[in-house]
């Protein structure tokens, strides 16, 4: 089984298009405020995980929360 996960730390139109599709996404806690604001405007979905941890620790947390560890 393969999985595609997009990890986001900044607002980027191409990345947002991936998240808006069918991919799983991880948004780390220290992401740019614009991205966090965007996330609050989106429909809640288990595909998008906003982590408690920042940076690489947030990626590891997100992978675990998606069940991909």
Beta strands, then each sheet from edge to edge (+ up, - down):
strand 1: 5-8
strand 2: 24-27
strand 3: 48-50
sheet 1: 1+ 2+ 3+
end
